[in-house]
């Protein structure tokens, strides 16, 4: 295979893992060596050049099954391997252990999944399973006609799912917590219809326009406009929800810096708009705070009219 002799020895097992996933039709991305974090730059540090010349490309968008690109990426760096679940047509159920601070007897992901099956009077089909560093991944083929997203605890305590917008760490990868290994090398089963029904998100209601009563007219208009922009954002890409949230918060932050509108008014309005898109509250707060802090610290005086 082209380039195989030039691959550094420590990289060979991980290169093999990436190629194995790609041969299954599962696009892969490099993860930092010994880590679960994607390699490459984050959205806010995007140089806007190369592959990102047309806008920042997320790890999901950069994922590939091209053997030449995979060889180039893994030839000299022992990157862990990530599988982009959405493009791979996968829904992966991630079973996690109980956290140290939880009370004794709290169910882990495996126990929660068993309880869910018992309540539904359903059994899971035999499928491909990966033993993770802390739990287990159950691979399923995602259903056609519906675009499932990632979820956290939606099916039960310590049960996450990875689909569009997410990825899983592939077998052969190693983190400080341990190594990911194939636990059951069976064909990937279709996701049962009863689980699909639990994971399909209801239609998002049309967001109500934000009306702001504090601040100057220009500041209120800008805030209301940016809240509408945020509420219309969708996941992923340069115009994704988090990226849009950060960009809009930066635009309004200058009015806070100039004293035209109270900071808490901006934070509350943009927080509501961000949550309306389905972003987690904590993620919204972190993004908004980061944007406001940076712009306020670096704002230049307003030019005279």
C-alpha positions as CSV (number, residue, x, y, z in Angstrom):
1,X,0.0,0.0,0.0
2,X,1.4,3.4,-0.9
3,X,3.5,5.0,1.8
4,X,3.3,2.0,4.2
5,X,7.1,1.6,4.4
6,X,7.5,5.3,5.5
7,X,5.2,5.0,8.5
8,X,6.9,5.3,11.9
9,X,6.7,2.1,13.9
10,X,4.6,3.4,16.8
11,X,2.0,4.7,14.4
12,X,1.4,1.4,12.6
13,X,-1.3,0.0,14.9
14,X,-3.3,3.2,14.9
15,X,-2.9,3.6,11.1
16,X,-4.3,0.0,10.8
17,X,-7.2,1.0,13.1
18,X,-8.0,4.1,11.0
19,X,-7.8,2.1,7.7
20,X,-10.0,-0.7,9.2
21,X,-12.7,1.8,10.1
22,X,-12.4,3.5,6.6
23,X,-12.8,0.1,4.9
24,X,-16.1,-0.3,6.7
25,X,-17.2,3.1,5.3
26,X,-16.7,4.9,8.6
27,X,-15.0,8.3,8.1
28,X,-12.2,8.9,10.6
29,X,-10.5,11.9,12.2
30,X,-7.2,12.1,14.0
31,X,-7.4,12.7,17.8
32,X,-4.5,14.0,19.8
33,X,-2.1,11.2,20.8
34,X,-3.3,9.6,24.1
35,X,-6.4,11.8,24.1
36,X,-10.0,12.0,23.0
37,X,-9.7,15.5,21.7
38,X,-9.7,16.1,17.9
39,X,-6.4,17.2,16.4
40,X,-6.4,20.5,14.5
41,X,-7.6,24.0,15.4
42,X,-10.8,25.0,17.1
43,X,-13.4,27.2,15.4
44,X,-12.3,30.4,17.2
45,X,-8.6,29.9,16.1
46,X,-9.5,29.0,12.5
47,X,-7.0,30.7,10.1
48,X,-9.5,30.7,7.2
49,X,-6.9,29.1,4.9
50,X,-6.3,25.7,3.3
51,X,-9.2,23.4,3.9
52,X,-11.0,26.1,5.8
53,X,-10.7,28.7,3.0
54,X,-14.5,28.6,2.6
55,X,-15.2,28.7,6.3
56,X,-14.2,26.6,9.3
57,X,-14.6,22.9,8.8
58,X,-15.5,20.9,11.9
59,X,-13.9,17.5,12.7
60,X,-17.1,15.9,11.4
61,X,-16.6,17.7,8.1
62,X,-12.9,16.8,7.9
63,X,-13.5,13.1,8.5
64,X,-12.4,10.9,5.6
65,X,-12.3,7.4,4.3
66,X,-9.5,8.3,1.7
67,X,-6.6,5.9,2.3
68,X,-4.0,8.4,1.0
69,X,-5.2,11.1,3.4
70,X,-5.3,8.6,6.3
71,X,-1.7,7.5,5.5
72,X,-0.6,11.1,5.4
73,X,-2.2,11.9,8.7
74,X,-1.0,8.8,10.6
75,X,2.4,8.3,9.0
76,X,4.5,10.1,11.7
77,X,2.1,10.9,14.5
78,X,0.5,8.3,16.7
79,X,-2.9,9.9,16.6
80,X,-5.7,8.2,18.3
81,X,-8.6,7.4,15.9
82,X,-12.0,9.0,16.0
83,X,-15.0,7.8,14.0
84,X,-17.4,10.5,12.8
85,X,-20.7,8.7,13.7
86,X,-23.1,10.8,11.6
87,X,-21.3,10.5,8.2
88,X,-20.6,6.8,9.1
89,X,-24.4,6.2,9.3
90,X,-24.0,5.1,12.9
91,X,-25.8,5.5,16.2
92,X,-23.4,4.5,19.0
93,X,-24.7,4.0,22.5
94,X,-22.1,5.0,25.0
95,X,-22.4,3.3,28.4
96,X,-20.4,5.1,31.2
97,X,-19.6,4.2,34.8
98,X,-21.0,5.8,37.9
99,X,-19.1,9.0,39.0
100,X,-17.1,9.0,42.2
101,X,-19.3,11.6,43.8
102,X,-22.6,9.7,43.2
103,X,-24.3,7.8,46.0
104,X,-23.6,4.1,46.5
105,X,-25.9,1.9,44.4
106,X,-26.5,4.5,41.7
107,X,-26.9,2.7,38.3
108,X,-24.1,2.8,35.7
109,X,-24.8,2.9,32.0
110,X,-25.1,-0.8,31.6
111,X,-27.6,-1.1,34.4
112,X,-29.6,1.8,33.1
113,X,-29.8,0.3,29.7
114,X,-30.9,-3.0,31.1
115,X,-33.6,-1.3,33.1
116,X,-34.7,0.6,30.0
117,X,-35.1,-2.6,28.0
118,X,-37.1,-4.2,30.8
119,X,-39.5,-1.3,31.0
120,X,-40.0,-1.4,27.3
121,X,-40.2,-5.2,27.3
122,X,-37.7,-5.2,24.5
123,X,-34.3,-6.9,23.9
124,X,-31.3,-5.4,22.1
125,X,-30.1,-7.2,19.0
126,X,-26.6,-8.7,18.9
127,X,-24.2,-6.1,17.5
128,X,-20.7,-4.8,17.3
129,X,-19.3,-3.7,20.7
130,X,-16.2,-1.9,21.8
131,X,-14.8,-2.0,25.3
132,X,-13.9,1.6,26.1
133,X,-11.5,3.0,28.7
134,X,-14.4,3.4,31.1
135,X,-17.4,1.5,29.7
136,X,-18.7,0.2,26.5
137,X,-19.8,1.3,23.0
138,X,-22.7,-0.4,21.3
139,X,-22.7,0.2,17.5
140,X,-25.9,0.4,15.5
141,X,-26.8,1.4,12.0
142,X,-28.7,4.7,12.1
143,X,-32.2,4.5,10.6
144,X,-32.9,6.1,7.2
145,X,-35.1,9.1,6.8
146,X,-34.2,10.7,10.2
147,X,-31.1,12.6,11.3
148,X,-30.4,11.6,14.9
149,X,-28.3,13.8,17.0
150,X,-26.0,13.1,20.0
151,X,-27.7,12.9,23.3
152,X,-26.7,12.9,27.0
153,X,-28.6,10.8,29.6
154,X,-31.7,10.9,27.3
155,X,-32.1,7.2,27.5
156,X,-31.2,7.0,31.1
157,X,-28.4,7.8,33.6
158,X,-24.9,7.4,32.1
159,X,-26.3,6.5,28.7
160,X,-25.1,8.9,26.0
161,X,-25.5,8.5,22.2
162,X,-23.3,9.6,19.4
163,X,-24.7,10.3,16.0
164,X,-24.7,13.5,13.9
165,X,-22.5,16.2,15.5
166,X,-20.3,13.7,17.4
167,X,-17.7,10.9,17.1
168,X,-16.5,7.9,19.1
169,X,-12.9,6.8,19.8
170,X,-12.1,3.7,17.7
171,X,-10.6,0.4,18.9
172,X,-6.8,0.5,19.1
173,X,-6.8,4.0,20.7
174,X,-5.4,4.5,24.2
175,X,-6.0,7.2,26.8
176,X,-4.8,7.6,30.3
177,X,-7.9,5.7,31.5
178,X,-7.1,2.7,29.3
179,X,-7.3,1.2,25.8
180,X,-10.3,0.8,23.5
181,X,-10.7,-2.8,22.3
182,X,-13.2,-4.7,20.2
183,X,-15.3,-6.6,22.8
184,X,-17.7,-8.4,20.3
185,X,-16.8,-8.5,16.6
186,X,-20.4,-9.0,15.3
187,X,-22.0,-7.3,12.3
188,X,-23.5,-3.9,13.2
189,X,-27.2,-4.3,13.8
190,X,-29.9,-1.8,12.8
191,X,-31.0,0.5,15.6
192,X,-34.3,-0.9,16.9
193,X,-37.4,1.2,16.1
194,X,-38.3,1.5,19.7
195,X,-35.0,3.2,20.5
196,X,-35.2,5.4,17.5
197,X,-38.6,6.7,18.7
198,X,-37.0,7.6,22.1
199,X,-34.2,9.5,20.3
200,X,-36.1,11.4,17.7
201,X,-36.3,15.1,18.8
202,X,-39.7,16.8,18.7
203,X,-40.0,19.7,16.2
204,X,-38.6,22.8,17.7
205,X,-41.2,25.5,18.2
206,X,-40.9,28.8,16.3
207,X,-38.9,31.1,18.7
208,X,-40.7,34.2,19.9
209,X,-39.0,37.4,18.9
210,X,-37.0,39.0,21.8
211,X,-38.2,42.3,23.0
212,X,-35.7,44.4,25.1
213,X,-36.7,47.4,27.1
214,X,-33.4,48.4,28.7
215,X,-30.6,50.3,26.9
216,X,-30.3,52.7,24.0
217,X,-32.4,52.2,20.9
218,X,-29.4,51.1,18.9
219,X,-28.3,48.6,21.5
220,X,-31.8,47.2,21.9
221,X,-32.2,46.8,18.1
222,X,-28.8,45.1,17.8
223,X,-29.6,42.7,20.6
224,X,-33.0,41.8,19.2
225,X,-31.5,41.2,15.8
226,X,-28.7,39.0,17.0
227,X,-31.1,36.9,19.1
228,X,-33.1,36.2,16.0
229,X,-29.9,35.2,14.1
230,X,-29.0,32.8,17.0
231,X,-32.4,31.3,17.1
232,X,-32.3,30.4,13.4
233,X,-28.9,28.7,13.6
234,X,-28.5,24.9,13.0
235,X,-25.8,22.5,14.2
236,X,-22.4,22.2,12.6
237,X,-20.3,24.2,10.2
238,X,-19.2,27.9,10.1
239,X,-22.9,28.9,10.7
240,X,-23.4,26.3,13.5
241,X,-25.2,27.1,16.7
242,X,-22.2,27.6,19.0
243,X,-20.2,29.6,16.4
244,X,-23.3,31.8,15.7
245,X,-23.8,32.3,19.4
246,X,-20.3,33.5,19.9
247,X,-20.3,35.7,16.8
248,X,-23.6,37.4,17.8
249,X,-22.5,37.9,21.4
250,X,-19.4,39.6,20.2
251,X,-21.4,42.0,18.0
252,X,-23.6,43.1,20.9
253,X,-20.8,43.2,23.5
254,X,-19.5,46.5,22.1
255,X,-22.7,48.1,23.3
256,X,-22.1,46.8,26.8
257,X,-18.5,48.1,26.6
258,X,-19.8,51.5,25.6
259,X,-22.4,51.6,28.5
260,X,-25.4,51.5,26.1
261,X,-27.0,48.4,27.7
262,X,-26.5,46.5,30.9
263,X,-24.5,43.3,30.6
264,X,-27.0,41.2,32.5
265,X,-29.7,42.2,30.0
266,X,-27.5,41.0,27.1
267,X,-26.6,37.8,28.8
268,X,-30.2,36.8,29.7
269,X,-31.5,37.5,26.2
270,X,-28.7,35.7,24.3
271,X,-28.8,32.8,26.8
272,X,-32.5,32.3,26.0
273,X,-31.9,32.4,22.3
274,X,-29.0,29.9,22.6
275,X,-31.0,27.5,24.6
276,X,-33.9,27.7,22.2
277,X,-31.6,26.2,19.5
278,X,-31.0,23.1,21.8
279,X,-27.6,24.1,23.0
280,X,-26.9,23.0,26.7
281,X,-27.3,25.9,29.1
282,X,-23.8,25.5,30.5
283,X,-22.3,25.7,26.9
284,X,-24.3,28.8,26.2
285,X,-23.1,30.5,29.4
286,X,-19.5,29.7,28.7
287,X,-19.6,30.9,25.1
288,X,-21.4,34.1,26.0
289,X,-19.2,34.9,28.9
290,X,-16.1,34.3,26.8
291,X,-17.3,36.6,24.0
292,X,-18.4,39.4,26.3
293,X,-15.2,39.3,28.4
294,X,-13.0,39.5,25.4
295,X,-14.8,42.3,23.5
296,X,-15.3,44.4,26.6
297,X,-11.6,44.1,27.5
298,X,-10.5,45.0,24.0
299,X,-13.2,47.5,22.9
300,X,-12.1,50.7,21.4
301,X,-13.8,54.0,22.2
302,X,-16.8,54.8,20.1
303,X,-16.1,57.1,17.2
304,X,-17.8,60.5,17.3
305,X,-20.9,60.7,15.1
